[in-house]
């Protein structure tokens, strides 16, 4: 339960940017985190990389320039929402460190969370078979196989999803957001 005073602390907004390989758990954590924040009557939105690309960046491919432009567009939308008191959860591979650092420097309350799972674990979790297709040469420029993923050097938080449950990862995020005075103290 939250009280009125706690709720007033949680209206500054923020961008909770979940970055990691495909299959690391970004979307799953985002969904569970969002449910917890909604139950606390906080304003929250999810911008999921898989879903948002089709309507925000439909003409873009997967070159570095196109990926960077897609991340910039998502960052701009997230920043607009954040500046207006919304907690925005972005679940996006966003493989390049430079563009993530640029967003961190130019957006409102940007929090970078590295969803860390070994490539082997991500491949086992891959229900779409994308890693297998990439390894077979059917998908070019696939992050983690034929295109790099640049691990964040100084993320605000790391969730080790091969070793933590979803609830443990979400709890770590909630604790950090509470310490930053973006939300009241909540349980996953």
BELQUI-V624155 format. One record per helix or strand of 3 or more residues. SS is the DSSP state (H for helix, E for strand). FROM is the first residue (numbers start at 1). LEN is the number of residues. If there is no record, write none. Layout:
# BELQUI-V624155
SS_FROM_LEN + SS_FROM_LEN
This chain:
# BELQUI-V624155
H_4_6 + E_14_6 + H_26_14 + E_44_5 + H_49_8 + H_64_20 + E_87_5 + H_97_10 + E_110_7 + H_119_7 + H_130_6 + E_157_4 + H_166_14
